[in-house]
Amino acid sequence: MKQASAILGALALAGCAANLGEDVGSPGTAANAGPRAAGVETPEQRIATDVRRSTIIVRDIEKSLALYRDVIGLEVNYDTTVTTSGVALPAGEPGATARLVLLNSNDPWVGWVGLMEWLDPPIPAGDYPTQMGPGGVVMVLNTDDVEGRCEAAKSVPGVTFTAEPRLQVYPGRNGGPDIRVMGCNFFDPDGILIELNQILE
């Protein structure tokens, strides 16, 4: 379970490798084109920090791509093999090789997902988690066809559902209307909990 916690914790590692080949266009250029969170206004001044990317250490990158690329619909923008130090990113052995794949959604700067598999030597995988706890991370993704994509996720090896698509209603921000979301929840092939949802009008 320690290894599982370490894998979950890896979600917090934005930029686990050098920013090789990334599009460094203007932050937030596509953000205004998509869904907006009711009651959240665009800041008058830029906030100091952008959440660029979360990188997941995975058991089998092809299985992960079958979910994040083929089902969820993220777009691969970078795919390479890197040599790791085992120090800056404390995983694997010094000098090990790993495959790094970066995927983006609609913004060329923020909200990316990285997938990283240690190839030589591989990192032994721990127990597959079935419960969340301290250090665990929930990745919330908004999509266009939540029921169709949730159903498609069931065909990906290693995906384990915890909740079928259902309506969730949250109190609105700043006295605004309720926030209505249709979504499902499942563990990805490495035990990362995904909430795949669709914000309703």
Phi and psi restraints in degrees (value plus and minus 20) as a CYANA .aco file:
   2 LYS   PHI     -80.9   -40.9
   2 LYS   PSI     -61.8   -21.8
   3 GLN   PHI     -84.6   -44.6
   3 GLN   PSI     -57.5   -17.5
   4 ALA   PHI     -83.7   -43.7
   4 ALA   PSI     -60.9   -20.9
   5 SER   PHI     -83.7   -43.7
   5 SER   PSI     -57.7   -17.7
   6 ALA   PHI     -84.8   -44.8
   6 ALA   PSI     -59.1   -19.1
   7 ILE   PHI     -85.6   -45.6
   7 ILE   PSI     -63.3   -23.3
   8 LEU   PHI     -82.8   -42.8
   8 LEU   PSI     -59.5   -19.5
   9 GLY   PHI     -84.9   -44.9
   9 GLY   PSI     -43.0    -3.0
  10 ALA   PHI     -84.2   -44.2
  10 ALA   PSI     -40.2    -0.2
  11 LEU   PHI     -79.4   -39.4
  11 LEU   PSI     -47.9    -7.9
  12 ALA   PHI     -97.7   -57.7
  12 ALA   PSI     -27.6    12.4
  13 LEU   PHI    -107.0   -67.0
  13 LEU   PSI      62.4   102.4
  14 ALA   PHI     -95.8   -55.8
  14 ALA   PSI     108.5   148.5
  15 GLY   PHI      54.1    94.1
  15 GLY   PSI      27.5    67.5
  16 CYS   PHI     -88.5   -48.5
  16 CYS   PSI     -40.1    -0.1
  17 ALA   PHI    -144.5  -104.5
  17 ALA   PSI     154.4   194.4
  18 ALA   PHI     -78.2   -38.2
  18 ALA   PSI     131.3   171.3
  19 ASN   PHI     -95.5   -55.5
  19 ASN   PSI      45.1    85.1
  20 LEU   PHI     -99.5   -59.5
  20 LEU   PSI     104.8   144.8
  21 GLY   PHI      49.6    89.6
  21 GLY   PSI      -5.5    34.5
  22 GLU   PHI    -103.3   -63.3
  22 GLU   PSI     128.9   168.9
  23 ASP   PHI     -93.8   -53.8
  23 ASP   PSI     100.2   140.2
  24 VAL   PHI    -129.6   -89.6
  24 VAL   PSI      21.4    61.4
  25 GLY   PHI     -88.0   -48.0
  25 GLY   PSI    -196.6  -156.6
  26 SER   PHI     -83.8   -43.8
  26 SER   PSI     108.5   148.5
  27 PRO   PHI     -79.2   -39.2
  27 PRO   PSI     116.9   156.9
  28 GLY   PHI      55.4    95.4
  28 GLY   PSI      -4.9    35.1
  29 THR   PHI     -85.5   -45.5
  29 THR   PSI     -49.7    -9.7
  30 ALA   PHI    -122.7   -82.7
  30 ALA   PSI     -22.4    17.6
  31 ALA   PHI     -83.7   -43.7
  31 ALA   PSI     -54.1   -14.1
  32 ASN   PHI     -95.2   -55.2
  32 ASN   PSI     -31.8     8.2
  33 ALA   PHI    -102.8   -62.8
  33 ALA   PSI     -39.4     0.6
  34 GLY   PHI    -119.5   -79.5
  34 GLY   PSI    -186.5  -146.5
  35 PRO   PHI     -79.9   -39.9
  35 PRO   PSI     126.8   166.8
  36 ARG   PHI    -133.0   -93.0
  36 ARG   PSI     128.5   168.5
  37 ALA   PHI    -106.8   -66.8
  37 ALA   PSI      98.0   138.0
  38 ALA   PHI     -77.6   -37.6
  38 ALA   PSI     111.6   151.6
  39 GLY   PHI      69.2   109.2
  39 GLY   PSI     -23.2    16.8
  40 VAL   PHI    -127.7   -87.7
  40 VAL   PSI      92.8   132.8
  41 GLU   PHI    -113.9   -73.9
  41 GLU   PSI     131.8   171.8
  42 THR   PHI     -84.3   -44.3
  42 THR   PSI     107.9   147.9
  43 PRO   PHI     -79.7   -39.7
  43 PRO   PSI     122.8   162.8
  44 GLU   PHI     -85.9   -45.9
  44 GLU   PSI     -53.5   -13.5
  45 GLN   PHI    -142.9  -102.9
  45 GLN   PSI     127.0   167.0
  46 ARG   PHI     -82.9   -42.9
  46 ARG   PSI     117.2   157.2
  47 ILE   PHI     -91.8   -51.8
  47 ILE   PSI     131.6   171.6
  48 ALA   PHI     -85.9   -45.9
  48 ALA   PSI     -47.2    -7.2
  49 THR   PHI    -149.9  -109.9
  49 THR   PSI     115.5   155.5
  50 ASP   PHI    -122.2   -82.2
  50 ASP   PSI     122.7   162.7
  51 VAL   PHI    -104.1   -64.1
  51 VAL   PSI      79.1   119.1
  52 ARG   PHI     -97.2   -57.2
  52 ARG   PSI     -75.3   -35.3
  53 ARG   PHI    -178.8  -138.8
  53 ARG   PSI     127.1   167.1
  54 SER   PHI    -132.4   -92.4
  54 SER   PSI     110.6   150.6
  55 THR   PHI    -131.9   -91.9
  55 THR   PSI     109.0   149.0
  56 ILE   PHI    -124.8   -84.8
  56 ILE   PSI     108.2   148.2
  57 ILE   PHI    -101.7   -61.7
  57 ILE   PSI     101.2   141.2
  58 VAL   PHI    -137.2   -97.2
  58 VAL   PSI     138.2   178.2
  59 ARG   PHI     -96.7   -56.7
  59 ARG   PSI     -64.3   -24.3
  60 ASP   PHI    -163.3  -123.3
  60 ASP   PSI      85.7   125.7
  61 ILE   PHI     -85.4   -45.4
  61 ILE   PSI     -49.0    -9.0
  62 GLU   PHI     -88.1   -48.1
  62 GLU   PSI     -57.5   -17.5
  63 LYS   PHI     -85.4   -45.4
  63 LYS   PSI     -59.1   -19.1
  64 SER   PHI     -86.3   -46.3
  64 SER   PSI     -60.0   -20.0
  65 LEU   PHI     -84.7   -44.7
  65 LEU   PSI     -54.1   -14.1
  66 ALA   PHI     -80.3   -40.3
  66 ALA   PSI     -47.6    -7.6
  67 LEU   PHI    -109.6   -69.6
  67 LEU   PSI     -80.1   -40.1
  68 TYR   PHI     -89.9   -49.9
  68 TYR   PSI     -56.1   -16.1
  69 ARG   PHI    -108.6   -68.6
  69 ARG   PSI     -72.9   -32.9
  70 ASP   PHI    -100.1   -60.1
  70 ASP   PSI     -54.6   -14.6
  71 VAL   PHI    -118.3   -78.3
  71 VAL   PSI     -72.9   -32.9
  72 ILE   PHI     -93.0   -53.0
  72 ILE   PSI     -51.9   -11.9
  73 GLY   PHI      77.3   117.3
  73 GLY   PSI      -4.3    35.7
  74 LEU   PHI     -90.3   -50.3
  74 LEU   PSI     138.0   178.0
  75 GLU   PHI    -130.1   -90.1
  75 GLU   PSI     107.3   147.3
  76 VAL   PHI     -91.3   -51.3
  76 VAL   PSI     107.4   147.4
  77 ASN   PHI    -140.7  -100.7
  77 ASN   PSI     -23.5    16.5
  78 TYR   PHI    -180.8  -140.8
  78 TYR   PSI     116.2   156.2
  79 ASP   PHI    -172.3  -132.3
  79 ASP   PSI      91.1   131.1
  80 THR   PHI    -172.0  -132.0
  80 THR   PSI     152.1   192.1
  81 THR   PHI    -129.7   -89.7
  81 THR   PSI     113.0   153.0
  82 VAL   PHI    -143.2  -103.2
  82 VAL   PSI     136.5   176.5
  83 THR   PHI    -119.4   -79.4
  83 THR   PSI     109.6   149.6
  84 THR   PHI    -125.8   -85.8
  84 THR   PSI     131.9   171.9
  85 SER   PHI    -108.0   -68.0
  85 SER   PSI     -43.8    -3.8
  86 GLY   PHI      55.0    95.0
  86 GLY   PSI     -15.4    24.6
  87 VAL   PHI    -135.1   -95.1
  87 VAL   PSI     -84.9   -44.9
  88 ALA   PHI     -77.7   -37.7
  88 ALA   PSI     -67.7   -27.7
  89 LEU   PHI    -125.6   -85.6
  89 LEU   PSI      81.0   121.0
  90 PRO   PHI     -94.7   -54.7
  90 PRO   PSI      55.1    95.1
  91 ALA   PHI    -168.6  -128.6
  91 ALA   PSI     122.4   162.4
  92 GLY   PHI      50.2    90.2
  92 GLY   PSI    -194.0  -154.0
  93 GLU   PHI    -115.5   -75.5
  93 GLU   PSI     129.7   169.7
  94 PRO   PHI     -76.5   -36.5
  94 PRO   PSI     112.9   152.9
  95 GLY   PHI      65.6   105.6
  95 GLY   PSI     -19.1    20.9
  96 ALA   PHI     -89.3   -49.3
  96 ALA   PSI     135.4   175.4
  97 THR   PHI    -123.2   -83.2
  97 THR   PSI     125.2   165.2
  98 ALA   PHI    -161.1  -121.1
  98 ALA   PSI     130.1   170.1
  99 ARG   PHI    -115.9   -75.9
  99 ARG   PSI     110.7   150.7
 100 LEU   PHI    -139.6   -99.6
 100 LEU   PSI     103.3   143.3
 101 VAL   PHI    -142.0  -102.0
 101 VAL   PSI     110.6   150.6
 102 LEU   PHI    -131.4   -91.4
 102 LEU   PSI     117.3   157.3
 103 LEU   PHI    -147.8  -107.8
 103 LEU   PSI     124.4   164.4
 104 ASN   PHI    -142.4  -102.4
 104 ASN   PSI     140.8   180.8
 105 SER   PHI    -122.3   -82.3
 105 SER   PSI    -137.8   -97.8
 106 ASN   PHI    -114.4   -74.4
 106 ASN   PSI     -32.8     7.2
 107 ASP   PHI    -124.8   -84.8
 107 ASP   PSI     115.4   155.4
 108 PRO   PHI     -98.9   -58.9
 108 PRO   PSI     -18.1    21.9
 109 TRP   PHI    -149.3  -109.3
 109 TRP   PSI     -61.9   -21.9
 110 VAL   PHI    -139.2   -99.2
 110 VAL   PSI     145.1   185.1
 111 GLY   PHI      56.0    96.0
 111 GLY   PSI       6.2    46.2
 112 TRP   PHI    -103.9   -63.9
 112 TRP   PSI     139.7   179.7
 113 VAL   PHI    -141.0  -101.0
 113 VAL   PSI     110.5   150.5
 114 GLY   PHI    -127.2   -87.2
 114 GLY   PSI     124.9   164.9
 115 LEU   PHI    -142.2  -102.2
 115 LEU   PSI     112.7   152.7
 116 MET   PHI    -158.5  -118.5
 116 MET   PSI     101.8   141.8
 117 GLU   PHI    -139.3   -99.3
 117 GLU   PSI     105.9   145.9
 118 TRP   PHI     -95.7   -55.7
 118 TRP   PSI     105.2   145.2
 119 LEU   PHI    -118.7   -78.7
 119 LEU   PSI     -66.1   -26.1
 120 ASP   PHI    -165.9  -125.9
 120 ASP   PSI      85.0   125.0
 121 PRO   PHI     -99.5   -59.5
 121 PRO   PSI     135.5   175.5
 122 PRO   PHI     -91.7   -51.7
 122 PRO   PSI     139.8   179.8
 123 ILE   PHI    -111.8   -71.8
 123 ILE   PSI     105.7   145.7
 124 PRO   PHI     -79.3   -39.3
 124 PRO   PSI     118.6   158.6
 125 ALA   PHI    -110.2   -70.2
 125 ALA   PSI     119.8   159.8
 126 GLY   PHI    -106.9   -66.9
 126 GLY   PSI    -187.6  -147.6
 127 ASP   PHI     -85.4   -45.4
 127 ASP   PSI     125.2   165.2
 128 TYR   PHI     -97.9   -57.9
 128 TYR   PSI     102.8   142.8
 129 PRO   PHI     -91.6   -51.6
 129 PRO   PSI     129.1   169.1
 130 THR   PHI    -142.5  -102.5
 130 THR   PSI     -28.5    11.5
 131 GLN   PHI    -155.1  -115.1
 131 GLN   PSI     131.8   171.8
 132 MET   PHI    -111.6   -71.6
 132 MET   PSI     134.3   174.3
 133 GLY   PHI    -178.1  -138.1
 133 GLY   PSI    -192.7  -152.7
 134 PRO   PHI     -74.5   -34.5
 134 PRO   PSI     115.6   155.6
 135 GLY   PHI      69.6   109.6
 135 GLY   PSI     -32.8     7.2
 136 GLY   PHI     -93.0   -53.0
 136 GLY   PSI     137.0   177.0
 137 VAL   PHI    -151.8  -111.8
 137 VAL   PSI     118.9   158.9
 138 VAL   PHI    -128.9   -88.9
 138 VAL   PSI     103.0   143.0
 139 MET   PHI    -116.5   -76.5
 139 MET   PSI      97.0   137.0
 140 VAL   PHI    -120.6   -80.6
 140 VAL   PSI     103.1   143.1
 141 LEU   PHI    -144.6  -104.6
 141 LEU   PSI     110.8   150.8
 142 ASN   PHI    -120.0   -80.0
 142 ASN   PSI     112.7   152.7
 143 THR   PHI    -152.3  -112.3
 143 THR   PSI     156.8   196.8
 144 ASP   PHI    -112.7   -72.7
 144 ASP   PSI     -44.7    -4.7
 145 ASP   PHI    -161.7  -121.7
 145 ASP   PSI      56.0    96.0
 146 VAL   PHI     -83.9   -43.9
 146 VAL   PSI     -59.5   -19.5
 147 GLU   PHI     -87.9   -47.9
 147 GLU   PSI     -61.1   -21.1
 148 GLY   PHI     -86.8   -46.8
 148 GLY   PSI     -62.7   -22.7
 149 ARG   PHI     -92.4   -52.4
 149 ARG   PSI     -55.2   -15.2
 150 CYS   PHI     -82.4   -42.4
 150 CYS   PSI     -62.2   -22.2
 151 GLU   PHI     -84.5   -44.5
 151 GLU   PSI     -61.9   -21.9
 152 ALA   PHI     -85.6   -45.6
 152 ALA   PSI     -52.0   -12.0
 153 ALA   PHI     -82.8   -42.8
 153 ALA   PSI     -47.0    -7.0
 154 LYS   PHI     -83.5   -43.5
 154 LYS   PSI     -42.1    -2.1
 155 SER   PHI    -105.6   -65.6
 155 SER   PSI     -26.0    14.0
 156 VAL   PHI    -103.3   -63.3
 156 VAL   PSI     103.5   143.5
 157 PRO   PHI     -77.2   -37.2
 157 PRO   PSI     112.5   152.5
 158 GLY   PHI      75.2   115.2
 158 GLY   PSI     -29.9    10.1
 159 VAL   PHI    -100.7   -60.7
 159 VAL   PSI     111.6   151.6
 160 THR   PHI    -147.0  -107.0
 160 THR   PSI      99.1   139.1
 161 PHE   PHI     -99.6   -59.6
 161 PHE   PSI     122.6   162.6
 162 THR   PHI    -133.6   -93.6
 162 THR   PSI     -38.4     1.6
 163 ALA   PHI    -178.4  -138.4
 163 ALA   PSI     111.9   151.9
 164 GLU   PHI     -93.9   -53.9
 164 GLU   PSI     145.3   185.3
 165 PRO   PHI     -76.4   -36.4
 165 PRO   PSI     112.7   152.7
 166 ARG   PHI    -175.8  -135.8
 166 ARG   PSI     139.6   179.6
 167 LEU   PHI     -99.3   -59.3
 167 LEU   PSI     111.8   151.8
 168 GLN   PHI    -143.3  -103.3
 168 GLN   PSI     115.6   155.6
 169 VAL   PHI    -141.5  -101.5
 169 VAL   PSI     105.8   145.8
 170 TYR   PHI    -138.0   -98.0
 170 TYR   PSI     129.6   169.6
 171 PRO   PHI     -80.3   -40.3
 171 PRO   PSI     121.7   161.7
 172 GLY   PHI     -90.1   -50.1
 172 GLY   PSI     141.1   181.1
 173 ARG   PHI    -103.8   -63.8
 173 ARG   PSI     122.2   162.2
 174 ASN   PHI      32.0    72.0
 174 ASN   PSI      20.9    60.9
 175 GLY   PHI      57.8    97.8
 175 GLY   PSI     -11.7    28.3
 176 GLY   PHI     -96.5   -56.5
 176 GLY   PSI     159.7   199.7
 177 PRO   PHI     -87.0   -47.0
 177 PRO   PSI     138.8   178.8
 178 ASP   PHI     -75.8   -35.8
 178 ASP   PSI     129.7   169.7
 179 ILE   PHI    -117.1   -77.1
 179 ILE   PSI      99.4   139.4
 180 ARG   PHI    -128.2   -88.2
 180 ARG   PSI     105.1   145.1
 181 VAL   PHI    -153.6  -113.6
 181 VAL   PSI     111.8   151.8
 182 MET   PHI    -120.9   -80.9
 182 MET   PSI     107.8   147.8
 183 GLY   PHI    -180.2  -140.2
 183 GLY   PSI     141.6   181.6
 184 CYS   PHI    -144.1  -104.1
 184 CYS   PSI     145.1   185.1
 185 ASN   PHI    -151.7  -111.7
 185 ASN   PSI     119.6   159.6
 186 PHE   PHI    -178.9  -138.9
 186 PHE   PSI     135.4   175.4
 187 PHE   PHI    -103.4   -63.4
 187 PHE   PSI     116.0   156.0
 188 ASP   PHI     -97.9   -57.9
 188 ASP   PSI    -198.9  -158.9
 189 PRO   PHI     -83.4   -43.4
 189 PRO   PSI     -27.9    12.1
 190 ASP   PHI    -137.8   -97.8
 190 ASP   PSI      -8.8    31.2
 191 GLY   PHI      66.1   106.1
 191 GLY   PSI      -4.3    35.7
 192 ILE   PHI    -102.9   -62.9
 192 ILE   PSI     106.2   146.2
 193 LEU   PHI    -100.1   -60.1
 193 LEU   PSI     104.6   144.6
 194 ILE   PHI    -127.9   -87.9
 194 ILE   PSI     110.5   150.5
 195 GLU   PHI    -127.4   -87.4
 195 GLU   PSI      88.0   128.0
 196 LEU   PHI    -119.1   -79.1
 196 LEU   PSI      95.0   135.0
 197 ASN   PHI    -153.8  -113.8
 197 ASN   PSI     153.3   193.3
 198 GLN   PHI    -160.2  -120.2
 198 GLN   PSI      98.4   138.4
 199 ILE   PHI     -93.7   -53.7
 199 ILE   PSI     108.0   148.0
 200 LEU   PHI    -116.3   -76.3
 200 LEU   PSI     131.1   171.1
